[in-house]
Amino acid sequence: ETFEKSSSKHEELSSLMKFWDTKGWLICSLIASACFGIASFFMGEVSKNGIVAKNLLSLGFIIVAVIYMFVAFTQNYLKGIRIWSLTDNDWYFTNEMGETKMHWSYFFGMICSALANVVGTLFVAITFQTSIQAGVNQGVISTLFVLSAVFCAIFAYIFLKEVMGGADYVGFTLMIICAILLSLSQDSATIVEVSQSQQISTVFPVLAAIGSSLGFGIRSIFIKYYASKGYNVYNFAMQSLFVDGLIGSVYLLVQYMTTDVVTSEIILPGILSGLIAGFGTFLINYSISVGIAGPASAMANLAAVFQTIMDYFILGQVLNLLQIFGLFVGLIGALTLAVGYSVYKSVVRLIK
């Protein structure tokens, strides 16, 4: 009897591990989207201050990266692994002659991934700043951010030969439609009134949003590529985030010393947004590295769903029919990505 119970527990654990191996990346993508939605909620007025919003996010990024590296260092130290050992990290390798050399390709990829994330977050801040100057609804212009999933899927197909299945295409499309519906449902009252002398062309926020999506798409492919080469995806993602945070934090210090844009009112929500978004970035990088890049990136667009829910419960903003429909479409999209292929196979077996 004891043996049977032990065997049953082993089977349950194996089943759970199998489920995580196949669907864990979708769960992480869902949690990441919640993080991004909460971060966007806390950002609020900070995004109206332009580039300083991105730099405050970077300060949060560097805190998350430092916490991760401290935990990783402590765990490795207890295991007898020393990160300064040339054989215990991805920065070095041993050639055929037995010589230890720096792995410049890893260093290059990590820096490029960090710079791509810098570009993406920088253009997010520019998008919202220029949309105000152009008198454009920020919710409407944010629909273009879903292009990051499109760029990610295209790059994954071209450079990594990653092909999506039918269920992935359906769920991918529904997630994009969800984000568009929620963004288009914003009240027209949020459009900012600006004088004709100050108003700029709507081309600028549109181009900035496309630039942001392109940056995030490139970052995702670097993460996916180096994970496929067997590198530690957690270390790679956090090292990239650390470099991003370092760049933004230095710029933030310069802004604080030379301008008056960094005020006490925006520091706390800005850093809090960075902490939450940093954790979400870690999760979405993991999802992209072990899952299918396009759908994983598309799942992150559920951030609009979580932000809408928080607006309803915390700010008391009543959902209109378009928002309710958007939430429903997003839920169907998430379910399609998670279980669509399994349902498809079950239907095919029943037909046969």
Solvent accessible surface area in square Angstrom, and as a share of the most:
residue,aa,sasa,rsa
1,E,153,0.69
2,T,112,0.65
3,F,164,0.68
4,E,121,0.54
5,K,118,0.50
6,S,66,0.43
7,S,42,0.27
8,S,50,0.32
9,K,141,0.60
10,H,123,0.55
11,E,110,0.49
12,E,114,0.51
13,L,102,0.51
14,S,52,0.34
15,S,69,0.44
16,L,112,0.56
17,M,102,0.45
18,K,145,0.61
19,F,106,0.44
20,W,100,0.35
21,D,103,0.53
22,T,73,0.43
23,K,41,0.17
24,G,0,0.00
25,W,25,0.09
26,L,8,0.04
27,I,62,0.32
28,C,10,0.06
29,S,0,0.00
30,L,73,0.36
31,I,76,0.39
32,A,0,0.00
33,S,0,0.00
34,A,21,0.16
35,C,13,0.08
36,F,45,0.19
37,G,0,0.00
38,I,55,0.28
39,A,6,0.05
40,S,49,0.32
41,F,39,0.16
42,F,74,0.31
43,M,24,0.11
44,G,44,0.42
45,E,110,0.49
46,V,3,0.02
47,S,14,0.09
48,K,100,0.42
49,N,60,0.31
50,G,0,0.00
51,I,51,0.26
52,V,1,0.01
53,A,2,0.02
54,K,4,0.02
55,N,1,0.01
56,L,1,0.01
57,L,23,0.11
58,S,0,0.00
59,L,48,0.24
60,G,0,0.00
61,F,4,0.02
62,I,26,0.13
63,I,63,0.32
64,V,22,0.13
65,A,0,0.00
66,V,73,0.42
67,I,99,0.50
68,Y,50,0.19
69,M,66,0.29
70,F,136,0.57
71,V,71,0.41
72,A,22,0.17
73,F,70,0.29
74,T,53,0.31
75,Q,100,0.45
76,N,40,0.21
77,Y,107,0.41
78,L,142,0.70
79,K,149,0.63
80,G,49,0.47
81,I,63,0.32
82,R,72,0.26
83,I,85,0.43
84,W,160,0.56
85,S,33,0.21
86,L,81,0.41
87,T,106,0.61
88,D,64,0.33
89,N,41,0.21
90,D,36,0.19
91,W,60,0.21
92,Y,74,0.28
93,F,87,0.36
94,T,79,0.46
95,N,43,0.22
96,E,181,0.81
97,M,161,0.72
98,G,55,0.53
99,E,85,0.38
100,T,55,0.32
101,K,93,0.39
102,M,52,0.23
103,H,46,0.21
104,W,163,0.57
105,S,57,0.37
106,Y,0,0.00
107,F,66,0.27
108,F,128,0.53
109,G,0,0.00
110,M,5,0.02
111,I,48,0.24
112,C,29,0.18
113,S,1,0.01
114,A,0,0.00
115,L,84,0.42
116,A,8,0.06
117,N,6,0.03
118,V,19,0.11
119,V,59,0.34
120,G,0,0.00
121,T,10,0.06
122,L,49,0.24
123,F,64,0.27
124,V,36,0.21
125,A,4,0.03
126,I,43,0.22
127,T,0,0.00
128,F,40,0.17
129,Q,57,0.25
130,T,18,0.11
131,S,0,0.00
132,I,30,0.15
133,Q,74,0.33
134,A,2,0.01
135,G,15,0.14
136,V,28,0.16
137,N,9,0.05
138,Q,41,0.18
139,G,15,0.14
140,V,59,0.34
141,I,10,0.05
142,S,25,0.16
143,T,20,0.11
144,L,46,0.23
145,F,41,0.17
146,V,9,0.05
147,L,51,0.25
148,S,16,0.10
149,A,0,0.00
150,V,45,0.26
151,F,44,0.19
152,C,1,0.00
153,A,19,0.14
154,I,80,0.41
155,F,37,0.16
156,A,1,0.01
157,Y,130,0.50
158,I,89,0.45
159,F,134,0.56
160,L,43,0.22
161,K,157,0.66
162,E,32,0.15
163,V,104,0.60
164,M,23,0.10
165,G,36,0.35
166,G,55,0.53
167,A,22,0.17
168,D,21,0.11
169,Y,116,0.44
170,V,82,0.47
171,G,0,0.00
172,F,22,0.09
173,T,67,0.39
174,L,39,0.19
175,M,0,0.00
176,I,25,0.13
177,I,70,0.35
178,C,1,0.00
179,A,6,0.05
180,I,60,0.31
181,L,27,0.14
182,L,3,0.01
183,S,11,0.07
184,L,89,0.44
185,S,9,0.06
186,Q,75,0.33
187,D,95,0.49
188,S,87,0.56
189,A,95,0.74
190,T,76,0.44
191,I,72,0.37
192,V,49,0.28
193,E,159,0.71
194,V,40,0.23
195,S,55,0.35
196,Q,156,0.69
197,S,109,0.70
198,Q,126,0.56
199,Q,73,0.33
200,I,54,0.27
201,S,56,0.36
202,T,69,0.40
203,V,83,0.47
204,F,115,0.48
205,P,0,0.00
206,V,50,0.28
207,L,105,0.52
208,A,4,0.03
209,A,0,0.00
210,I,61,0.31
211,G,16,0.15
212,S,0,0.00
213,S,1,0.00
214,L,68,0.34
215,G,3,0.03
216,F,42,0.17
217,G,0,0.00
218,I,64,0.33
219,R,21,0.08
220,S,2,0.02
221,I,19,0.10
222,F,48,0.20
223,I,1,0.00
224,K,24,0.10
225,Y,87,0.33
226,Y,14,0.05
227,A,22,0.17
228,S,78,0.50
229,K,119,0.50
230,G,69,0.66
231,Y,40,0.15
232,N,64,0.33
233,V,18,0.10
234,Y,88,0.33
235,N,45,0.23
236,F,2,0.01
237,A,2,0.01
238,M,2,0.01
239,Q,36,0.16
240,S,7,0.04
241,L,3,0.02
242,F,58,0.24
243,V,28,0.16
244,D,0,0.00
245,G,0,0.00
246,L,84,0.42
247,I,70,0.36
248,G,1,0.01
249,S,21,0.13
250,V,85,0.49
251,Y,99,0.38
252,L,15,0.07
253,L,105,0.52
254,V,74,0.42
255,Q,21,0.09
256,Y,134,0.51
257,M,142,0.63
258,T,100,0.58
259,T,67,0.39
260,D,123,0.64
261,V,57,0.33
262,V,17,0.10
263,T,55,0.32
264,S,90,0.58
265,E,130,0.59
266,I,15,0.07
267,I,59,0.30
268,L,130,0.65
269,P,34,0.21
270,G,0,0.00
271,I,33,0.17
272,L,60,0.30
273,S,0,0.00
274,G,0,0.00
275,L,55,0.27
276,I,35,0.18
277,A,10,0.08
278,G,0,0.00
279,F,98,0.41
280,G,0,0.00
281,T,7,0.04
282,F,32,0.14
283,L,18,0.09
284,I,4,0.02
285,N,4,0.02
286,Y,31,0.12
287,S,0,0.00
288,I,1,0.00
289,S,11,0.07
290,V,80,0.46
291,G,7,0.07
292,I,44,0.22
293,A,0,0.00
294,G,1,0.01
295,P,0,0.00
296,A,0,0.00
297,S,12,0.08
298,A,0,0.00
299,M,4,0.02
300,A,16,0.13
301,N,22,0.11
302,L,9,0.04
303,A,17,0.13
304,A,26,0.20
305,V,17,0.10
306,F,58,0.24
307,Q,62,0.27
308,T,11,0.06
309,I,67,0.34
310,M,32,0.14
311,D,26,0.14
312,Y,90,0.34
313,F,154,0.64
314,I,106,0.54
315,L,103,0.51
316,G,51,0.49
317,Q,97,0.43
318,V,128,0.73
319,L,40,0.20
320,N,61,0.31
321,L,151,0.75
322,L,70,0.35
323,Q,24,0.11
324,I,90,0.46
325,F,110,0.46
326,G,0,0.00
327,L,32,0.16
328,F,116,0.48
329,V,12,0.07
330,G,0,0.00
331,L,103,0.51
332,I,64,0.32
333,G,0,0.00
334,A,14,0.11
335,L,88,0.44
336,T,25,0.15
337,L,10,0.05
338,A,26,0.20
339,V,71,0.41
340,G,14,0.14
341,Y,131,0.50
342,S,52,0.33
343,V,83,0.47
344,Y,131,0.50
345,K,84,0.36
346,S,45,0.29
347,V,69,0.40
348,V,43,0.25
349,R,159,0.58
350,L,153,0.76
351,I,138,0.70
352,K,194,0.82
